[in-house]
Amino acid sequence: MAGADVAPSTYRAGCATILLIAAAVRVWGLDQIPPGLFCDEAANGYNAFSLWHSGRDEEGAFLPLYVWSFGISYKNPVFIYSAIPVVALFGLSEFTIRLTAALWGVLGVASILWLGTAMLGRRGGLWSGLLLAISPWHVHFSRVAFELIAVLPLFAGGLACFLRGVRGAPRSLVAAGVLFAASLYAYAPAKMFVPLFLAGAALLYARALIAAGRWTLAAATAAVVTGLPVLVFDLTHRHRTGQYFSETTILRPEAPLLENLQVVAANWRTFFTTDFLFRHGDPLLRHSVPEVGQIYFAMAPLILIGVLWSLRLRRPEGKLLLWWAALFPLAPSLMNEVPSASRGFFGAAVMCLLAAAGATAAQRTLTGAGRSGWRTWVHDIALCVFAALLLFETGRYAHRYVTVYPAAAADSFQDGYGDTIAAMERHREGFDTLLLTTTNGNQAQIFPLFYNQTPPEQWLQAFDPGYLVIDPAEFDRYDPPRRRVLAGLRESDLKLFDEIEVRERVYDPSGNQVFVIAEIQQRGRFLRNWLVLGPLANADGVAQRTMHVENRVPSLDAVTSRDGQLYWRRILANFVRVELHHFYRSGIERSGDPPVWVCAYATTDLVSDEAANVILELDGNTQWVESWLNGEPVSPGAVQLGLGSVDWTLPLRRGSNQVLLKTCRGDADWSFTARLHGASGGRPDGVTAFARLPGVAAADIPVEAPDQVASGFSHVVYGSHTVLTDGDYRGPSTGWVEHLYDADGAVEWETAAAPAAAATAFPFTAVVGSLAGRAQLWVDGAFALEFDTGRITEPRTWRGNGFALHYDPRESGDYRSGVWVLYVPASRVEAGRALRLRVAHVGGHHDASFMVKDRTDTPQHEGMSAATLRDRI
């Protein structure tokens, strides 16, 4: 770019002014806007606090390279460690942890001033710094304590050193290598962006790098030494380091490569839409202000000129900017939530640099040597128009940030936790338990640690934040009649209780109530014990219109439907909500049906001391529900939940009364709550709820001696979990396992085909856990028998309904494997047909388990015949 540049004194004054502006807009009102504090901010702050006082992070790791947080992902070290001096000097607060971000933000503006000057001259440097200083994209993340803000100063500083190095000061390449590698520690997307960017830069500046010789080699060595711990850490912790990406990526390993590339390309394009850049920005409220783009409309023509300049410029700087612009959306395009302003944060700087290149090129064209007359007028008018538009958009952004954003983003930043904890601490005396709800919250356990500044030694001793942080619907974790409980609750939590005493209320900036601090005195009477049957596909409404349980009485046998064989199962409800979505998730996934538009039945028995009317109150997310009492309809057909609770009167007779519900999911999480009230209000007396299957049949039906033997395993149909290399008494082999704690857990498999229609013994290999349990066995959908699992050391036989199951343990230890033989009567065997077997735990320790093994040759391996097996029964 030829033409006069700004004078050095003007440049210095301009830099100082820009940095003052950057600091002012990033620090003003930092503890008030955004409102509240997001859990990631609180975690960054508390980890800095903990590291300063103890040298350990929230997990107890001593000076960790990366901080494992919330049990879900690693937090990058640059931001957390840089926050330690700020926290040490000023204490832990919302302001101090965000001040760290603001300081990095100002440093980011300084780095772009430096880089813009290196690429575009002093005039371009001033334009770059000014645009970034007031850019919504960069200002926003300079005011929240997210780790990403630290990546730009390191990367931009590295690039400035790189340009200095290839232009005659090769020693600067070493500093560039260190800074580029250091940026890998600041934000995860840098691990893809920086190496790809450097590959392009190396090609563009190949001659200069070759000429630099030993300094290029020294820079590469410095980069490798600085960045090697990242690679070693990622490889040695690859299960954890890859966990977050695997849960958020849009890539599907089973999909064709072209299909995945098309999805990535479509995501990449969203980062260059006017909707994202100029109109609405990131749709996530934590990441942008509503109705404000990531950059200003006024920058659009300058960016276009900057792109044209980059294409025409003979020097490589322009191509480097275009390479940067092409790369920044790549990593976030591999993940969900696109377009993402946070994952695409590298774009904030390159947009300002391209606009600065356009502004500088336009100015130098219009005001360069020998230019006068109308060109000067055009320049002055254009500059005034641009300044007016930029001033208008900046003012609009500031106005919306100050007036609209606090109310709009309060929930997104989890506003209210600080005031709630302060209020609960004021009322702590006299209470046995302080309960903090997790309803509509994210990682709420971090807030007591942050706001109470819990000493890390105290936290690490028992990992107890001093609060019971749970969903208050989880009734098994606390008992108000026995202990005084003060709770910080959401409004929606209040319906869980019959009696509370409100102490304080907490409101957001709009005056909306966000928390209620109350003493819990009596919980509601909820029905939590249910038997459920499902899932039934309902995409076409057939399941909703069909009655699958004609006698409306649960049976141990399978219910046959077009969805296959379904079984009544006890749902282990630790919450007042009956969570059908979680319970039937694996079944829905196996069926291939959409995860919505499915149905299920639920039943329980109400045992009443006398005939009485009670009120059944049902509540839940969007779904259609019908009900029956003792086989008679209670509801007027299907009724929709989700718009409020529904109340039905149940005329109970003395003794046992069967309540049956049918629920068909809509488009929300699939769960319901059922609560009993007395006819005149209050809690009903003399009514007890049970959910029980019919008793197991007596084992007095004779077991037929086998006339033939067939393998008890040919192939698996379904297992709750697959274990590829678990051992049995014969060595490692594949297995399929279920536990009592598995939602709707079971193992199903098929035997080999029976040679003839005769009484048959089916040997197979299986493993049980050491913890005692009770499991049930079905044959072709019919209940056969119930048997024990656990540490069984001697051969055992269980009988029922004409079947027998014999177990011969073959090894000892935490798990016990051995040979199992199922004896099947002739009436249940057809020549040339396999049997389908199913095992599921129904009682015992929650970790009780059963695993069938991939052994199709058990009879041959054991030398079994009908004659040798007859004496075992």
Stockholm file with secondary structure:
# STOCKHOLM 1.0

chainA/1-873         MAGADVAPSTYRAGCATILLIAAAVRVWGLDQIPPGLFCDEAANGYNAFSLWHSGRDEEGAFLPLYVWSFGISYKNPVFIYSAIPVVALFGLSEFTIRLTAALWGVLGVASILWLGTAMLGRRGGLWSGLLLAISPWHVHFSRVAFELIAVLPLFAGGLACFLRGVRGAPRSLVAAGVLFAASLYAYAPAKMFVPLFLAGAALLYARALIAAGRWTLAAATAAVVTGLPVLVFDLTHRHRTGQYFSETTILRPEAPLLENLQVVAANWRTFFTTDFLFRHGDPLLRHSVPEVGQIYFAMAPLILIGVLWSLRLRRPEGKLLLWWAALFPLAPSLMNEVPSASRGFFGAAVMCLLAAAGATAAQRTLTGAGRSGWRTWVHDIALCVFAALLLFETGRYAHRYVTVYPAAAADSFQDGYGDTIAAMERHREGFDTLLLTTTNGNQAQIFPLFYNQTPPEQWLQAFDPGYLVIDPAEFDRYDPPRRRVLAGLRESDLKLFDEIEVRERVYDPSGNQVFVIAEIQQRGRFLRNWLVLGPLANADGVAQRTMHVENRVPSLDAVTSRDGQLYWRRILANFVRVELHHFYRSGIERSGDPPVWVCAYATTDLVSDEAANVILELDGNTQWVESWLNGEPVSPGAVQLGLGSVDWTLPLRRGSNQVLLKTCRGDADWSFTARLHGASGGRPDGVTAFARLPGVAAADIPVEAPDQVASGFSHVVYGSHTVLTDGDYRGPSTGWVEHLYDADGAVEWETAAAPAAAATAFPFTAVVGSLAGRAQLWVDGAFALEFDTGRITEPRTWRGNGFALHYDPRESGDYRSGVWVLYVPASRVEAGRALRLRVAHVGGHHDASFMVKDRTDTPQHEGMSAATLRDRI
#=GR chainA/1-873 SS CCSCCCCHHHHHHHHHHHHHHHHHHHHTTTTTSSCSCCHHHHHHHHHHHHHHHHSBCTTCCBSCSSEEETTTEEECHHHHHHHHHHHHHHCSSHHHHHHHHHHHHHHHHHHHHHHHHHHHHHHHHHHHHHHHHHCHHHHHHHSSCCGGGGHHHHHHHHHHHHHHHHTTCTTHHHHHHHHHHHHTTTCTTHHHHHHHHHHHHHHHTHHHHHHHTHHHHHHHHHHHHHHHHHHHHHHHTHHHHTHHHHHHBCCCTTSCHHHHHHHHHHHHHHTTSHIIIIISCCSSTTTSCTTCCSSCGGGHHHHHHHHHHHHHCSSTHHHHHHHHHHHTTHHHHTBSSSSCTTTTTHHHHHHHHHHHHHHHHHHHHHHSTTCCTHHHHHHHHHHHHHHHHHHHHHHHHHHHHHHTHHHHHTTTTTTTHHHHHHHHHHTCTTCSEEEEECTTCSSTTHHHHHHTTCCHHHHHHHCCCSSEEECTTCGGGCCTTTSCEEEEECGGGGGGEEEEEEEEEEECTTSCEEEEEEEEEEECCBCCCEEEEEEEECTTSHHHHCCSCSSCSCCSSCEEETTEEECCEEECCSSSSEEHHHHTHHHHHHHTCCSSSEEEEEEEEEEESSCEEEEEEEEESSEEEEEEETTEECSSSCEEESSSCEEEEEEECSEEEEEEEEEEECSSCCEEEEEEEETTSSCCSSEEEECCCCCCCCSCSCCCCCSEECCSCSEEEEESEEESSCEETTEECCEEEEETTSTTCCEEEECCCCSSSSCEEEEEEEEEESSCEEEEEEETTEEEEEEEESCCCSCEEEEETTEEEEEEECCCSSEEEEEEEEEECGGGCCTTCCCEEEEEEEEECTTCEEEEECCTTHHHHHTCCHHHHHTTC
#=GC SS_cons         CCSCCCCHHHHHHHHHHHHHHHHHHHHTTTTTSSCSCCHHHHHHHHHHHHHHHHSBCTTCCBSCSSEEETTTEEECHHHHHHHHHHHHHHCSSHHHHHHHHHHHHHHHHHHHHHHHHHHHHHHHHHHHHHHHHHCHHHHHHHSSCCGGGGHHHHHHHHHHHHHHHHTTCTTHHHHHHHHHHHHTTTCTTHHHHHHHHHHHHHHHTHHHHHHHTHHHHHHHHHHHHHHHHHHHHHHHTHHHHTHHHHHHBCCCTTSCHHHHHHHHHHHHHHTTSHIIIIISCCSSTTTSCTTCCSSCGGGHHHHHHHHHHHHHCSSTHHHHHHHHHHHTTHHHHTBSSSSCTTTTTHHHHHHHHHHHHHHHHHHHHHHSTTCCTHHHHHHHHHHHHHHHHHHHHHHHHHHHHHHTHHHHHTTTTTTTHHHHHHHHHHTCTTCSEEEEECTTCSSTTHHHHHHTTCCHHHHHHHCCCSSEEECTTCGGGCCTTTSCEEEEECGGGGGGEEEEEEEEEEECTTSCEEEEEEEEEEECCBCCCEEEEEEEECTTSHHHHCCSCSSCSCCSSCEEETTEEECCEEECCSSSSEEHHHHTHHHHHHHTCCSSSEEEEEEEEEEESSCEEEEEEEEESSEEEEEEETTEECSSSCEEESSSCEEEEEEECSEEEEEEEEEEECSSCCEEEEEEEETTSSCCSSEEEECCCCCCCCSCSCCCCCSEECCSCSEEEEESEEESSCEETTEECCEEEEETTSTTCCEEEECCCCSSSSCEEEEEEEEEESSCEEEEEEETTEEEEEEEESCCCSCEEEEETTEEEEEEECCCSSEEEEEEEEEECGGGCCTTCCCEEEEEEEEECTTCEEEEECCTTHHHHHTCCHHHHHTTC
//
